[in-house]
Amino acid sequence: MAPNKTDANDADGLAHLAEVGFYREVWIKGTVSMLIRTLVGARAKMLKIVTQLSNQIRGCMKTFGLVVPQAHRP
């Protein structure tokens, strides 16, 4: 192991690992699948925020005697 953590020592260490074959190949996901996953995650987060906000508004209205039924989402 290199005594100091520097970019040069890191590069040297990685080169040594590549020389001796002490690594394994990994597959990365494609750009399209990462984009879809990001969009699905963003949609889930937005739905959670909308639900929390709706419940907060209903709770505030209930304090003043205005009872609003829960919305049914498809």
All heavy atoms as a GROMACS GRO file, in nm:
protein
  568
    1MET      N    1   0.083  -0.118   0.000
    1MET     CA    2   0.000   0.000   0.000
    1MET      C    3   0.088   0.124   0.000
    1MET      O    4   0.193   0.128   0.064
    1MET     CB    5  -0.084   0.002   0.126
    1MET     CG    6  -0.232  -0.032   0.121
    1MET     SD    7  -0.307  -0.050  -0.036
    1MET     CE    8  -0.431   0.070  -0.024
    2ALA      N    9   0.042   0.226  -0.066
    2ALA     CA   10   0.115   0.352  -0.069
    2ALA      C   11   0.093   0.425   0.064
    2ALA      O   12  -0.018   0.426   0.117
    2ALA     CB   13   0.066   0.438  -0.184
    3PRO      N   14   0.198   0.484   0.119
    3PRO     CA   15   0.185   0.548   0.250
    3PRO      C   16   0.097   0.673   0.249
    3PRO      O   17   0.030   0.702   0.346
    3PRO     CB   18   0.328   0.582   0.288
    3PRO     CG   19   0.404   0.586   0.160
    3PRO     CD   20   0.333   0.493   0.068
    4ASN      N   21   0.099   0.747   0.139
    4ASN     CA   22   0.021   0.871   0.132
    4ASN      C   23  -0.091   0.858   0.030
    4ASN      O   24  -0.075   0.794  -0.074
    4ASN     CB   25   0.111   0.989   0.092
    4ASN     CG   26   0.216   1.017   0.198
    4ASN    OD1   27   0.191   1.000   0.316
    4ASN    ND2   28   0.335   1.056   0.154
    5LYS      N   29  -0.201   0.921   0.062
    5LYS     CA   30  -0.317   0.915  -0.028
    5LYS      C   31  -0.310   1.033  -0.124
    5LYS      O   32  -0.344   1.145  -0.090
    5LYS     CB   33  -0.445   0.922   0.056
    5LYS     CG   34  -0.571   0.916  -0.023
    5LYS     CD   35  -0.626   0.776  -0.020
    5LYS     CE   36  -0.765   0.774  -0.080
    5LYS     NZ   37  -0.766   0.724  -0.212
    6THR      N   38  -0.262   1.008  -0.244
    6THR     CA   39  -0.255   1.111  -0.347
    6THR      C   40  -0.309   1.054  -0.477
    6THR      O   41  -0.326   0.932  -0.491
    6THR     CB   42  -0.110   1.158  -0.372
    6THR    OG1   43  -0.036   1.047  -0.423
    6THR    CG2   44  -0.045   1.211  -0.246
    7ASP      N   45  -0.339   1.141  -0.570
    7ASP     CA   46  -0.390   1.094  -0.699
    7ASP      C   47  -0.288   1.006  -0.771
    7ASP      O   48  -0.324   0.907  -0.835
    7ASP     CB   49  -0.426   1.213  -0.788
    7ASP     CG   50  -0.552   1.283  -0.738
    7ASP    OD1   51  -0.628   1.221  -0.662
    7ASP    OD2   52  -0.574   1.400  -0.774
    8ALA      N   53  -0.161   1.041  -0.759
    8ALA     CA   54  -0.057   0.962  -0.826
    8ALA      C   55  -0.049   0.822  -0.765
    8ALA      O   56  -0.038   0.722  -0.837
    8ALA     CB   57   0.078   1.032  -0.815
    9ASN      N   58  -0.057   0.815  -0.632
    9ASN     CA   59  -0.054   0.683  -0.567
    9ASN      C   60  -0.179   0.603  -0.599
    9ASN      O   61  -0.172   0.481  -0.615
    9ASN     CB   62  -0.039   0.699  -0.415
    9ASN     CG   63   0.099   0.744  -0.376
    9ASN    OD1   64   0.195   0.728  -0.450
    9ASN    ND2   65   0.110   0.804  -0.258
   10ASP      N   66  -0.293   0.669  -0.609
   10ASP     CA   67  -0.416   0.600  -0.646
   10ASP      C   68  -0.405   0.542  -0.787
   10ASP      O   69  -0.442   0.428  -0.811
   10ASP     CB   70  -0.536   0.695  -0.640
   10ASP     CG   71  -0.575   0.730  -0.497
   10ASP    OD1   72  -0.529   0.661  -0.404
   10ASP    OD2   73  -0.652   0.826  -0.480
   11ALA      N   74  -0.354   0.621  -0.879
   11ALA     CA   75  -0.338   0.575  -1.017
   11ALA      C   76  -0.241   0.459  -1.023
   11ALA      O   77  -0.265   0.360  -1.095
   11ALA     CB   78  -0.290   0.691  -1.105
   12ASP      N   79  -0.135   0.466  -0.946
   12ASP     CA   80  -0.036   0.358  -0.943
   12ASP      C   81  -0.100   0.230  -0.888
   12ASP      O   82  -0.080   0.121  -0.941
   12ASP     CB   83   0.084   0.398  -0.859
   12ASP     CG   84   0.195   0.296  -0.867
   12ASP    OD1   85   0.224   0.248  -0.979
   12ASP    OD2   86   0.251   0.262  -0.760
   13GLY      N   87  -0.179   0.245  -0.782
   13GLY     CA   88  -0.246   0.129  -0.722
   13GLY      C   89  -0.346   0.066  -0.816
   13GLY      O   90  -0.354  -0.057  -0.828
   14LEU      N   91  -0.422   0.148  -0.887
   14LEU     CA   92  -0.519   0.095  -0.984
   14LEU      C   93  -0.449   0.027  -1.101
   14LEU      O   94  -0.495  -0.077  -1.150
   14LEU     CB   95  -0.609   0.207  -1.034
   14LEU     CG   96  -0.709   0.263  -0.933
   14LEU    CD1   97  -0.779   0.386  -0.989
   14LEU    CD2   98  -0.809   0.157  -0.892
   15ALA      N   99  -0.340   0.084  -1.145
   15ALA     CA  100  -0.264   0.022  -1.254
   15ALA      C  101  -0.210  -0.114  -1.210
   15ALA      O  102  -0.212  -0.210  -1.287
   15ALA     CB  103  -0.150   0.114  -1.297
   16HIS      N  104  -0.164  -0.123  -1.086
   16HIS     CA  105  -0.112  -0.249  -1.035
   16HIS      C  106  -0.223  -0.354  -1.029
   16HIS      O  107  -0.203  -0.470  -1.067
   16HIS     CB  108  -0.050  -0.229  -0.896
   16HIS     CG  109   0.003  -0.354  -0.836
   16HIS    ND1  110   0.112  -0.419  -0.887
   16HIS    CD2  111  -0.040  -0.427  -0.730
   16HIS    CE1  112   0.135  -0.528  -0.815
   16HIS    NE2  113   0.044  -0.534  -0.718
   17LEU      N  114  -0.342  -0.314  -0.982
   17LEU     CA  115  -0.454  -0.408  -0.977
   17LEU      C  116  -0.493  -0.456  -1.117
   17LEU      O  117  -0.525  -0.574  -1.136
   17LEU     CB  118  -0.576  -0.342  -0.910
   17LEU     CG  119  -0.565  -0.317  -0.761
   17LEU    CD1  120  -0.686  -0.240  -0.711
   17LEU    CD2  121  -0.551  -0.447  -0.686
   18ALA      N  122  -0.488  -0.366  -1.215
   18ALA     CA  123  -0.520  -0.404  -1.352
   18ALA      C  124  -0.416  -0.500  -1.408
   18ALA      O  125  -0.449  -0.593  -1.483
   18ALA     CB  126  -0.532  -0.281  -1.440
   19GLU      N  127  -0.290  -0.480  -1.373
   19GLU     CA  128  -0.182  -0.567  -1.422
   19GLU      C  129  -0.198  -0.710  -1.372
   19GLU      O  130  -0.181  -0.805  -1.448
   19GLU     CB  131  -0.046  -0.513  -1.378
   19GLU     CG  132   0.002  -0.393  -1.454
   19GLU     CD  133   0.131  -0.337  -1.398
   19GLU    OE1  134   0.184  -0.392  -1.299
   19GLU    OE2  135   0.180  -0.237  -1.453
   20VAL      N  136  -0.229  -0.725  -1.245
   20VAL     CA  137  -0.238  -0.860  -1.187
   20VAL      C  138  -0.374  -0.922  -1.208
   20VAL      O  139  -0.394  -1.039  -1.176
   20VAL     CB  140  -0.202  -0.859  -1.037
   20VAL    CG1  141  -0.058  -0.818  -1.017
   20VAL    CG2  142  -0.294  -0.773  -0.957
   21GLY      N  143  -0.471  -0.846  -1.261
   21GLY     CA  144  -0.603  -0.901  -1.288
   21GLY      C  145  -0.690  -0.914  -1.165
   21GLY      O  146  -0.781  -0.996  -1.161
   22PHE      N  147  -0.662  -0.838  -1.062
   22PHE     CA  148  -0.737  -0.845  -0.937
   22PHE      C  149  -0.854  -0.748  -0.940
   22PHE      O  150  -0.862  -0.651  -0.867
   22PHE     CB  151  -0.645  -0.813  -0.819
   22PHE     CG  152  -0.709  -0.840  -0.686
   22PHE    CD1  153  -0.734  -0.969  -0.644
   22PHE    CD2  154  -0.744  -0.736  -0.602
   22PHE    CE1  155  -0.792  -0.994  -0.522
   22PHE    CE2  156  -0.802  -0.760  -0.480
   22PHE     CZ  157  -0.826  -0.889  -0.439
   23TYR      N  158  -0.945  -0.773  -1.030
   23TYR     CA  159  -1.067  -0.694  -1.042
   23TYR      C  160  -1.168  -0.778  -1.116
   23TYR      O  161  -1.136  -0.880  -1.174
   23TYR     CB  162  -1.042  -0.563  -1.118
   23TYR     CG  163  -1.007  -0.582  -1.263
   23TYR    CD1  164  -1.105  -0.579  -1.360
   23TYR    CD2  165  -0.876  -0.606  -1.303
   23TYR    CE1  166  -1.075  -0.598  -1.493
   23TYR    CE2  167  -0.844  -0.626  -1.436
   23TYR     CZ  168  -0.944  -0.621  -1.530
   23TYR     OH  169  -0.914  -0.641  -1.662
   24ARG      N  170  -1.291  -0.739  -1.110
   24ARG     CA  171  -1.392  -0.809  -1.188
   24ARG      C  172  -1.474  -0.706  -1.264
   24ARG      O  173  -1.494  -0.593  -1.218
   24ARG     CB  174  -1.481  -0.897  -1.103
   24ARG     CG  175  -1.576  -0.824  -1.016
   24ARG     CD  176  -1.655  -0.920  -0.928
   24ARG     NE  177  -1.730  -0.838  -0.835
   24ARG     CZ  178  -1.860  -0.845  -0.818
   24ARG    NH1  179  -1.930  -0.936  -0.882
   24ARG    NH2  180  -1.921  -0.766  -0.735
   25GLU      N  181  -1.519  -0.747  -1.378
   25GLU     CA  182  -1.598  -0.657  -1.461
   25GLU      C  183  -1.736  -0.642  -1.400
   25GLU      O  184  -1.791  -0.735  -1.343
   25GLU     CB  185  -1.611  -0.713  -1.602
   25GLU     CG  186  -1.481  -0.713  -1.679
   25GLU     CD  187  -1.502  -0.759  -1.822
   25GLU    OE1  188  -1.610  -0.734  -1.877
   25GLU    OE2  189  -1.410  -0.821  -1.876
   26VAL      N  190  -1.789  -0.524  -1.415
   26VAL     CA  191  -1.926  -0.498  -1.370
   26VAL      C  192  -2.004  -0.439  -1.486
   26VAL      O  193  -1.949  -0.376  -1.575
   26VAL     CB  194  -1.930  -0.402  -1.249
   26VAL    CG1  195  -1.865  -0.464  -1.129
   26VAL    CG2  196  -1.864  -0.270  -1.283
   27TRP      N  197  -2.134  -0.463  -1.485
   27TRP     CA  198  -2.221  -0.408  -1.587
   27TRP      C  199  -2.291  -0.287  -1.529
   27TRP      O  200  -2.335  -0.288  -1.415
   27TRP     CB  201  -2.325  -0.510  -1.631
   27TRP     CG  202  -2.264  -0.625  -1.704
   27TRP    CD1  203  -2.223  -0.744  -1.652
   27TRP    CD2  204  -2.231  -0.630  -1.842
   27TRP    NE1  205  -2.168  -0.823  -1.749
   27TRP    CE2  206  -2.173  -0.755  -1.868
   27TRP    CE3  207  -2.247  -0.541  -1.947
   27TRP    CZ2  208  -2.131  -0.794  -1.994
   27TRP    CZ3  209  -2.205  -0.580  -2.073
   27TRP    CH2  210  -2.148  -0.706  -2.095
   28ILE      N  211  -2.297  -0.182  -1.606
   28ILE     CA  212  -2.370  -0.065  -1.560
   28ILE      C  213  -2.500  -0.056  -1.638
   28ILE      O  214  -2.511  -0.108  -1.749
   28ILE     CB  215  -2.288   0.064  -1.579
   28ILE    CG1  216  -2.252   0.087  -1.726
   28ILE    CG2  217  -2.163   0.062  -1.493
   28ILE    CD1  218  -2.194   0.223  -1.754
   29LYS      N  219  -2.598   0.007  -1.576
   29LYS     CA  220  -2.727   0.020  -1.642
   29LYS      C  221  -2.717   0.121  -1.755
   29LYS      O  222  -2.637   0.213  -1.751
   29LYS     CB  223  -2.832   0.063  -1.541
   29LYS     CG  224  -2.857  -0.041  -1.436
   29LYS     CD  225  -2.966   0.000  -1.343
   29LYS     CE  226  -2.988  -0.110  -1.241
   29LYS     NZ  227  -3.093  -0.079  -1.147
   30GLY      N  228  -2.804   0.104  -1.851
   30GLY     CA  229  -2.806   0.194  -1.964
   30GLY      C  230  -2.865   0.330  -1.928
   30GLY      O  231  -2.931   0.347  -1.825
   31THR      N  232  -2.841   0.426  -2.012
   31THR     CA  233  -2.889   0.562  -1.989
   31THR      C  234  -3.041   0.566  -1.983
   31THR      O  235  -3.099   0.634  -1.898
   31THR     CB  236  -2.839   0.655  -2.101
   31THR    OG1  237  -2.698   0.643  -2.110
   31THR    CG2  238  -2.875   0.798  -2.072
   32VAL      N  239  -3.107   0.491  -2.070
   32VAL     CA  240  -3.253   0.492  -2.075
   32VAL      C  241  -3.311   0.436  -1.945
   32VAL      O  242  -3.404   0.493  -1.888
   32VAL     CB  243  -3.305   0.413  -2.197
   32VAL    CG1  244  -3.455   0.401  -2.194
   32VAL    CG2  245  -3.259   0.478  -2.326
   33SER      N  246  -3.256   0.325  -1.898
   33SER     CA  247  -3.309   0.265  -1.774
   33SER      C  248  -3.284   0.356  -1.654
   33SER      O  249  -3.368   0.365  -1.564
   33SER     CB  250  -3.250   0.126  -1.750
   33SER     OG  251  -3.112   0.134  -1.727
   34MET      N  252  -3.171   0.426  -1.651
   34MET     CA  253  -3.145   0.520  -1.542
   34MET      C  254  -3.241   0.638  -1.548
   34MET      O  255  -3.289   0.686  -1.446
   34MET     CB  256  -3.000   0.568  -1.544
   34MET     CG  257  -2.902   0.462  -1.502
   34MET     SD  258  -2.735   0.521  -1.467
   34MET     CE  259  -2.688   0.593  -1.620
   35LEU      N  260  -3.272   0.684  -1.669
   35LEU     CA  261  -3.366   0.794  -1.686
   35LEU      C  262  -3.506   0.753  -1.639
   35LEU      O  263  -3.572   0.828  -1.565
   35LEU     CB  264  -3.371   0.838  -1.832
   35LEU     CG  265  -3.473   0.946  -1.866
   35LEU    CD1  266  -3.440   1.075  -1.792
   35LEU    CD2  267  -3.478   0.970  -2.015
   36ILE      N  268  -3.549   0.634  -1.678
   36ILE     CA  269  -3.681   0.586  -1.637
   36ILE      C  270  -3.687   0.572  -1.485
   36ILE      O  271  -3.784   0.613  -1.421
   36ILE     CB  272  -3.714   0.452  -1.706
   36ILE    CG1  273  -3.736   0.476  -1.855
   36ILE    CG2  274  -3.835   0.385  -1.643
   36ILE    CD1  275  -3.748   0.350  -1.936
   37ARG      N  276  -3.584   0.517  -1.426
   37ARG     CA  277  -3.581   0.500  -1.280
   37ARG      C  278  -3.587   0.635  -1.210
   37ARG      O  279  -3.655   0.652  -1.108
   37ARG     CB  280  -3.456   0.423  -1.240
   37ARG     CG  281  -3.450   0.392  -1.093
   37ARG     CD  282  -3.322   0.315  -1.062
   37ARG     NE  283  -3.311   0.292  -0.920
   37ARG     CZ  284  -3.333   0.176  -0.862
   37ARG    NH1  285  -3.368   0.072  -0.934
   37ARG    NH2  286  -3.320   0.163  -0.733
   38THR      N  287  -3.516   0.733  -1.264
   38THR     CA  288  -3.517   0.868  -1.206
   38THR      C  289  -3.656   0.930  -1.215
   38THR      O  290  -3.704   0.989  -1.118
   38THR     CB  291  -3.415   0.957  -1.279
   38THR    OG1  292  -3.286   0.898  -1.268
   38THR    CG2  293  -3.411   1.096  -1.220
   39LEU      N  294  -3.720   0.915  -1.330
   39LEU     CA  295  -3.854   0.971  -1.347
   39LEU      C  296  -3.956   0.903  -1.256
   39LEU      O  297  -4.043   0.969  -1.198
   39LEU     CB  298  -3.898   0.961  -1.493
   39LEU     CG  299  -3.821   1.052  -1.590
   39LEU    CD1  300  -3.864   1.023  -1.733
   39LEU    CD2  301  -3.843   1.198  -1.556
   40VAL      N  302  -3.948   0.772  -1.243
   40VAL     CA  303  -4.040   0.700  -1.155
   40VAL      C  304  -4.018   0.743  -1.010
   40VAL      O  305  -4.114   0.764  -0.936
   40VAL     CB  306  -4.022   0.547  -1.172
   40VAL    CG1  307  -4.093   0.470  -1.062
   40VAL    CG2  308  -4.071   0.502  -1.307
   41GLY      N  309  -3.894   0.758  -0.970
   41GLY     CA  310  -3.864   0.804  -0.835
   41GLY      C  311  -3.915   0.945  -0.810
   41GLY      O  312  -3.970   0.975  -0.704
   42ALA      N  313  -3.899   1.034  -0.909
   42ALA     CA  314  -3.945   1.172  -0.895
   42ALA      C  315  -4.098   1.176  -0.887
   42ALA      O  316  -4.154   1.252  -0.808
   42ALA     CB  317  -3.897   1.255  -1.013
   43ARG      N  318  -4.164   1.091  -0.965
   43ARG     CA  319  -4.311   1.086  -0.961
   43ARG      C  320  -4.358   1.038  -0.824
   43ARG      O  321  -4.452   1.094  -0.767
   43ARG     CB  322  -4.365   0.993  -1.070
   43ARG     CG  323  -4.516   0.986  -1.071
   43ARG     CD  324  -4.565   0.892  -1.182
   43ARG     NE  325  -4.709   0.891  -1.188
   43ARG     CZ  326  -4.787   0.812  -1.113
   43ARG    NH1  327  -4.732   0.730  -1.024
   43ARG    NH2  328  -4.918   0.818  -1.123
   44ALA      N  329  -4.295   0.936  -0.771
   44ALA     CA  330  -4.334   0.884  -0.640
   44ALA      C  331  -4.315   0.991  -0.532
   44ALA      O  332  -4.400   1.008  -0.443
   44ALA     CB  333  -4.251   0.760  -0.606
   45LYS      N  334  -4.206   1.064  -0.541
   45LYS     CA  335  -4.180   1.172  -0.444
   45LYS      C  336  -4.285   1.282  -0.455
   45LYS      O  337  -4.334   1.332  -0.353
   45LYS     CB  338  -4.040   1.229  -0.470
   45LYS     CG  339  -3.995   1.331  -0.373
   45LYS     CD  340  -3.946   1.264  -0.248
   45LYS     CE  341  -3.868   1.366  -0.165
   45LYS     NZ  342  -3.826   1.309  -0.040
   46MET      N  343  -4.321   1.319  -0.578
   46MET     CA  344  -4.422   1.422  -0.598
   46MET      C  345  -4.558   1.378  -0.544
   46MET      O  346  -4.629   1.456  -0.480
   46MET     CB  347  -4.435   1.457  -0.746
   46MET     CG  348  -4.318   1.532  -0.803
   46MET     SD  349  -4.306   1.698  -0.739
   46MET     CE  350  -4.447   1.772  -0.817
   47LEU      N  351  -4.597   1.252  -0.568
   47LEU     CA  352  -4.724   1.203  -0.516
   47LEU      C  353  -4.725   1.204  -0.364
   47LEU      O  354  -4.827   1.236  -0.302
   47LEU     CB  355  -4.751   1.062  -0.568
   47LEU     CG  356  -4.791   1.051  -0.714
   47LEU    CD1  357  -4.806   0.906  -0.755
   47LEU    CD2  358  -4.919   1.127  -0.741
   48LYS      N  359  -4.614   1.171  -0.304
   48LYS     CA  360  -4.604   1.173  -0.157
   48LYS      C  361  -4.621   1.316  -0.105
   48LYS      O  362  -4.693   1.339  -0.007
   48LYS     CB  363  -4.469   1.116  -0.113
   48LYS     CG  364  -4.453   1.105   0.035
   48LYS     CD  365  -4.320   1.041   0.071
   48LYS     CE  366  -4.302   1.033   0.221
   48LYS     NZ  367  -4.174   0.975   0.258
   49ILE      N  368  -4.559   1.411  -0.172
   49ILE     CA  369  -4.569   1.552  -0.131
   49ILE      C  370  -4.712   1.602  -0.147
   49ILE      O  371  -4.765   1.670  -0.058
   49ILE     CB  372  -4.470   1.638  -0.212
   49ILE    CG1  373  -4.327   1.608  -0.172
   49ILE    CG2  374  -4.500   1.787  -0.193
   49ILE    CD1  375  -4.222   1.668  -0.262
   50VAL      N  376  -4.777   1.566  -0.258
   50VAL     CA  377  -4.915   1.608  -0.282
   50VAL      C  378  -5.007   1.552  -0.174
   50VAL      O  379  -5.094   1.622  -0.121
   50VAL     CB  380  -4.962   1.566  -0.423
   50VAL    CG1  381  -5.112   1.577  -0.437
   50VAL    CG2  382  -4.892   1.648  -0.529
   51THR      N  383  -4.988   1.425  -0.140
   51THR     CA  384  -5.070   1.361  -0.037
   51THR      C  385  -5.050   1.428   0.098
   51THR      O  386  -5.146   1.458   0.169
   51THR     CB  387  -5.037   1.211  -0.027
   51THR    OG1  388  -5.058   1.152  -0.155
   51THR    CG2  389  -5.124   1.142   0.076
   52GLN      N  390  -4.925   1.455   0.134
   52GLN     CA  391  -4.897   1.520   0.262
   52GLN      C  392  -4.957   1.660   0.267
   52GLN      O  393  -5.016   1.700   0.369
   52GLN     CB  394  -4.746   1.528   0.286
   52GLN     CG  395  -4.682   1.395   0.318
   52GLN     CD  396  -4.531   1.405   0.332
   52GLN    OE1  397  -4.470   1.502   0.289
   52GLN    NE2  398  -4.472   1.303   0.392
   53LEU      N  399  -4.945   1.734   0.159
   53LEU     CA  400  -5.000   1.870   0.154
   53LEU      C  401  -5.152   1.867   0.163
   53LEU      O  402  -5.213   1.945   0.236
   53LEU     CB  403  -4.955   1.940   0.027
   53LEU     CG  404  -4.996   2.085   0.011
   53LEU    CD1  405  -4.944   2.169   0.126
   53LEU    CD2  406  -4.946   2.140  -0.121
   54SER      N  407  -5.215   1.774   0.092
   54SER     CA  408  -5.360   1.760   0.095
   54SER      C  409  -5.407   1.727   0.237
   54SER      O  410  -5.504   1.786   0.286
   54SER     CB  411  -5.403   1.650  -0.002
   54SER     OG  412  -5.540   1.623   0.010
   55ASN      N  413  -5.339   1.636   0.302
   55ASN     CA  414  -5.375   1.600   0.439
   55ASN      C  415  -5.355   1.717   0.535
   55ASN      O  416  -5.434   1.736   0.627
   55ASN     CB  417  -5.294   1.479   0.486
   55ASN     CG  418  -5.337   1.352   0.416
   55ASN    OD1  419  -5.446   1.343   0.362
   55ASN    ND2  420  -5.249   1.254   0.416
   56GLN      N  421  -5.251   1.794   0.514
   56GLN     CA  422  -5.226   1.911   0.598
   56GLN      C  423  -5.338   2.014   0.583
   56GLN      O  424  -5.387   2.068   0.681
   56GLN     CB  425  -5.091   1.974   0.560
   56GLN     CG  426  -5.047   2.087   0.649
   56GLN     CD  427  -5.003   2.039   0.787
   56GLN    OE1  428  -4.956   1.927   0.800
   56GLN    NE2  429  -5.022   2.121   0.886
   57ILE      N  430  -5.380   2.039   0.460
   57ILE     CA  431  -5.488   2.134   0.435
   57ILE      C  432  -5.619   2.084   0.496
   57ILE      O  433  -5.692   2.160   0.561
   57ILE     CB  434  -5.504   2.160   0.283
   57ILE    CG1  435  -5.382   2.236   0.231
   57ILE    CG2  436  -5.632   2.236   0.253
   57ILE    CD1  437  -5.374   2.246   0.081
   58ARG      N  438  -5.649   1.953   0.478
   58ARG     CA  439  -5.770   1.897   0.536
   58ARG      C  440  -5.768   1.908   0.688
   58ARG      O  441  -5.869   1.938   0.751
   58ARG     CB  442  -5.784   1.750   0.495
   58ARG     CG  443  -5.827   1.733   0.351
   58ARG     CD  444  -5.839   1.587   0.307
   58ARG     NE  445  -5.923   1.510   0.396
   58ARG     CZ  446  -5.882   1.408   0.472
   58ARG    NH1  447  -5.755   1.371   0.468
   58ARG    NH2  448  -5.965   1.343   0.547
   59GLY      N  449  -5.652   1.886   0.749
   59GLY     CA  450  -5.639   1.897   0.894
   59GLY      C  451  -5.664   2.039   0.943
   59GLY      O  452  -5.730   2.060   1.045
   60CYS      N  453  -5.609   2.136   0.871
   60CYS     CA  454  -5.630   2.277   0.908
   60CYS      C  455  -5.777   2.315   0.894
   60CYS      O  456  -5.832   2.386   0.980
   60CYS     CB  457  -5.544   2.369   0.820
   60CYS     SG  458  -5.370   2.358   0.855
   61MET      N  459  -5.842   2.270   0.788
   61MET     CA  460  -5.983   2.303   0.767
   61MET      C  461  -6.070   2.237   0.874
   61MET      O  462  -6.169   2.295   0.919
   61MET     CB  463  -6.026   2.260   0.627
   61MET     CG  464  -5.960   2.343   0.517
   61MET     SD  465  -6.000   2.288   0.352
   61MET     CE  466  -6.169   2.341   0.340
   62LYS      N  467  -6.033   2.116   0.916
   62LYS     CA  468  -6.110   2.044   1.018
   62LYS      C  469  -6.106   2.120   1.151
   62LYS      O  470  -6.203   2.118   1.227
   62LYS     CB  471  -6.053   1.903   1.034
   62LYS     CG  472  -6.138   1.811   1.118
   62LYS     CD  473  -6.080   1.671   1.115
   62LYS     CE  474  -6.169   1.576   1.193
   62LYS     NZ  475  -6.114   1.440   1.191
   63THR      N  476  -5.995   2.188   1.178
   63THR     CA  477  -5.982   2.268   1.299
   63THR      C  478  -6.091   2.374   1.306
   63THR      O  479  -6.142   2.406   1.413
   63THR     CB  480  -5.844   2.335   1.304
   63THR    OG1  481  -5.744   2.235   1.297
   63THR    CG2  482  -5.825   2.414   1.432
   64PHE      N  483  -6.130   2.428   1.192
   64PHE     CA  484  -6.231   2.533   1.186
   64PHE      C  485  -6.370   2.479   1.152
   64PHE      O  486  -6.461   2.555   1.118
   64PHE     CB  487  -6.189   2.639   1.084
   64PHE     CG  488  -6.062   2.709   1.122
   64PHE    CD1  489  -5.944   2.680   1.059
   64PHE    CD2  490  -6.061   2.802   1.226
   64PHE    CE1  491  -5.826   2.742   1.095
   64PHE    CE2  492  -5.944   2.865   1.263
   64PHE     CZ  493  -5.827   2.836   1.198
   65GLY      N  494  -6.388   2.348   1.159
   65GLY     CA  495  -6.519   2.288   1.141
   65GLY      C  496  -6.556   2.254   0.998
   65GLY      O  497  -6.670   2.219   0.971
   66LEU      N  498  -6.466   2.268   0.906
   66LEU     CA  499  -6.492   2.234   0.766
   66LEU      C  500  -6.436   2.095   0.737
   66LEU      O  501  -6.316   2.077   0.725
   66LEU     CB  502  -6.430   2.338   0.673
   66LEU     CG  503  -6.476   2.482   0.691
   66LEU    CD1  504  -6.388   2.575   0.611
   66LEU    CD2  505  -6.621   2.495   0.649
   67VAL      N  506  -6.523   1.996   0.729
   67VAL     CA  507  -6.478   1.860   0.705
   67VAL      C  508  -6.484   1.832   0.555
   67VAL      O  509  -6.591   1.839   0.494
   67VAL     CB  510  -6.564   1.758   0.782
   67VAL    CG1  511  -6.518   1.617   0.754
   67VAL    CG2  512  -6.558   1.787   0.931
   68VAL      N  513  -6.369   1.802   0.498
   68VAL     CA  514  -6.359   1.774   0.355
   68VAL      C  515  -6.330   1.624   0.341
   68VAL      O  516  -6.237   1.574   0.404
   68VAL     CB  517  -6.246   1.856   0.289
   68VAL    CG1  518  -6.233   1.824   0.143
   68VAL    CG2  519  -6.271   2.004   0.311
   69PRO      N  520  -6.408   1.553   0.261
   69PRO     CA  521  -6.381   1.409   0.245
   69PRO      C  522  -6.248   1.387   0.173
   69PRO      O  523  -6.202   1.471   0.097
   69PRO     CB  524  -6.498   1.359   0.161
   69PRO     CG  525  -6.551   1.479   0.092
   69PRO     CD  526  -6.522   1.596   0.181
   70GLN      N  527  -6.192   1.270   0.199
   70GLN     CA  528  -6.065   1.234   0.136
   70GLN      C  529  -6.085   1.212  -0.012
   70GLN      O  530  -6.185   1.152  -0.054
   70GLN     CB  531  -6.011   1.108   0.201
   70GLN     CG  532  -5.863   1.106   0.215
   70GLN     CD  533  -5.817   0.987   0.297
   70GLN    OE1  534  -5.892   0.896   0.325
   70GLN    NE2  535  -5.692   0.988   0.335
   71ALA      N  536  -5.992   1.258  -0.094
   71ALA     CA  537  -6.001   1.240  -0.239
   71ALA      C  538  -5.964   1.098  -0.274
   71ALA      O  539  -5.877   1.036  -0.212
   71ALA     CB  540  -5.907   1.337  -0.308
   72HIS      N  541  -6.029   1.044  -0.376
   72HIS     CA  542  -5.998   0.910  -0.424
   72HIS      C  543  -5.910   0.923  -0.546
   72HIS      O  544  -5.948   0.979  -0.647
   72HIS     CB  545  -6.126   0.833  -0.458
   72HIS     CG  546  -6.212   0.808  -0.339
   72HIS    ND1  547  -6.180   0.715  -0.244
   72HIS    CD2  548  -6.328   0.866  -0.298
   72HIS    CE1  549  -6.273   0.714  -0.150
   72HIS    NE2  550  -6.363   0.807  -0.180
   73ARG      N  551  -5.790   0.871  -0.536
   73ARG     CA  552  -5.695   0.880  -0.646
   73ARG      C  553  -5.699   0.750  -0.727
   73ARG      O  554  -5.706   0.642  -0.670
   73ARG     CB  555  -5.554   0.902  -0.593
   73ARG     CG  556  -5.545   1.032  -0.516
   73ARG     CD  557  -5.402   1.083  -0.520
   73ARG     NE  558  -5.388   1.198  -0.435
   73ARG     CZ  559  -5.412   1.321  -0.473
   73ARG    NH1  560  -5.450   1.346  -0.595
   73ARG    NH2  561  -5.397   1.421  -0.389
   74PRO      N  562  -5.692   0.762  -0.858
   74PRO     CA  563  -5.693   0.640  -0.942
   74PRO      C  564  -5.564   0.562  -0.931
   74PRO      O  565  -5.464   0.604  -0.893
   74PRO     CB  566  -5.711   0.693  -1.083
   74PRO     CG  567  -5.681   0.838  -1.080
   74PRO     CD  568  -5.690   0.882  -0.938
   0.00000   0.00000   0.00000
